[in-house]
């Protein structure tokens, strides 16, 4: 009798272990590929007929391409903190850059995506640009090393993780197509390298572009300097694409393609004035391609408005991890992945505070359907420039010649902004006509202001006190 009972207990334990093993094996691998300063302007699958991005295009053909995906702050570190926490930076202390003399850092009480995944049995690994702090919050099991300008080398360095015998989460972050050092060119009108170099990179076919063949976005000036810099930017993007292709090949070789979710995004828009560090559409509207091979969704387009605050709960959903929705400011878009025009996905928010520590210019944004409201809290100040964007020949060519326009926007309007900017993106996608002072749009303005205030209360935004313009309240510990 005792032997029978013992055998029954052992059998149950083995079955339980086997059940856990099967569940672990069924968990998908997840690759989050985050490029650095890549806008929707430079991918074939988003309509650019010049740039060569065959692997990004292949990913879109095999998955879902979002047309209205937004970062919440067009600044590298601030954006990446949102990606990895599902919370807006104003609520986590992630106000701006963490590196060098800036020293912004996420509160140590915040729980990040890799920590959730590690607790659920995932091998977590990162490679390339990190740009978040502290490491105790954004903890990964493995930190892989490779030249962050060579995505092929980066992919090769990930082979051990890809071949691991447990589900993995790979946070893959190249430096491309960020502007390259030195930021200040010599002579002043020389184009930035965007990480390109004459000798190229091992395993990478250098794809060069002629300045006269690039497509100049409407928000940029069609000048020789701008075209030369765009040609360098394109070359950097094509290098990213080859690294993505190498990663896809390694997944195939390891037999992991059919159980690996791949998400391709960028942290913020193209590194040109008018995009990066701004909350205009070129700064925050970004590529987002999601391939889940376990679904039937192939080559689909999704028009839902999503933000990077949605990424952490979405990835937890992909991983089958139970969580409390109240713990995040975003929500999972897994349930609407295959829907072209899902209901109740027509509103997003953005929150920018700093880029560099010297660039204080907080902005809050709500987009509801076709209307977009920008609140410039420091509107009395001249709009600050990131150091690399100020030195860029694209800007200097206009600045030195005292040009009146920068793209479709007047220079004076770029530098000195109204407190409120209200745009109807259906009629004015370039955000040129501010409707905030028009009586016919007073009701829309008030409705969106009310939405912003409610968003700030919900996400515990310290800057909410600025609605009253009462500087005496700052630092008094007002409870929300």
C-alpha positions, 0 to 999 in steps of 0.5 A: 500500500505504501509503495503504491501511494509513493508511486502515485505521489512520484507520478503526480510530481513528474506530471506536474514537472512535465506540465510546467516544462510544456508551458515553458516550452510553449512560451514564445521567444520575444525580440524587441528591436529598438532602433535609434532615431528612425522615423516612418520616412525611411522604410520601404513598407511605409511608402519610401520607394528609394530606401532599401529595407528588404528585411523590414519590408519582409517583417511587415509582409509576415506580420502587422504594420501599425500606421499610428504608433507613437512614442510618448517622448521624442528623446532617447532615454525618456522614451526607452524608460516608457518602453520598458515600464509601461509608464510615462516618464513624469511618473517614474522620474525618467525626465530626460537623459541618464548619461554624462552630466544629465543624471536623470534616473528612474525611481528604484521602486519601479518594476520593469519589463525584464524583471517581470519576464525573468520572474516568469522563467525567461532568459533576458538579454540586452545588447547595444544602447541601454540609456536607462538607469538604474541597472537595479531597475532595468535588470537583464540576465545577460549583457551582450557586447558588440559594436552598436553601429554594426547590427550584423555583428550584434546579431552574431553576438546574440546567437547563444541567446537565440539557441538557449534551451529556455524562452528568451527576451532579447532587447536589441538596440543599435545606435543607428541611425543616430547622428555620429560623433563628432556632432559639430562638423568641420567645415560647418556645412559637412554632413554628419556621418550617422555612424557611417565610415569609409571602410564600412563594417564586417559582414555589411554591404555598404548601401550608399545613396545620392543626395539628389535621389533621397526624399525630403520630408515636407517639414525639412528644407530642400537644401543641399545640406539637408539632402546630403545628411538624409543620404547618410541617414538612409545608409545607416538605416540600410545597415540596420536592415541587414542586421535584422536580416542576419537575426532572422537567419539565426532564428531560422537556423536555430529552429526558433522562427515559428515561436518567436515574436518580433517587434520592430520600433524606434525610440523617437523620430529622425534626428533633424530639427522639427522631429526629434525632441519635438512632439510634432508628428515627425518626432513621435509618430514612428514605425511599429511592425509586429510579427507573431508567427503563431497567428494568421496575421500576414501583411496586415495594416492596423490603424489603431493609435498605440503608444510605447506605454502599451508595449510592456503590457503587450509583451507580458500578454504575448508571454502569457504573464498575468498582471494587473492592468492598473500597474501600467499607464498603457494597455495591451494591443494583443487583442486588436492585433489583427483588426484594421480599425479597432474601436476605442483605439483613437486617442493617445497622450505624450509627455515630454520634459527634458532631452538634455538637462539644459533643455527644459521645455515640458510639453503635454499632448493629447490626440483624440481622433483627428484633433491634436492639442499640444500644451507648451508649459514653458512657452515663454522660453525660446524652444531649446535645441539638442546640441547635435541638432543645433550643430547639424548642417541642415539647421545651420544652412538656414540659421546662417543665411537668416532664412525665413522658413525651415521646411513648411514652418517659419523659423520664428514659429519654430523657435517661439511657440504659443502656449496651446497648439491645436491642429486638425490633422485630417485637414492639416497633417503638417501642423501648420495652422494653429486653431487654438485661438479660433472661436469656432474651435473653442469647444474642441480646445476646452474638451482636449484641455479637460482630457489632458488634465484628467490624464495628468491626474490619472498618471500623477503628473507633477506638472499639473499644478502649472495650469494655474501658473502659480510658481509658489506651489512648486515644491510644496508637496501638493497631493494629487 
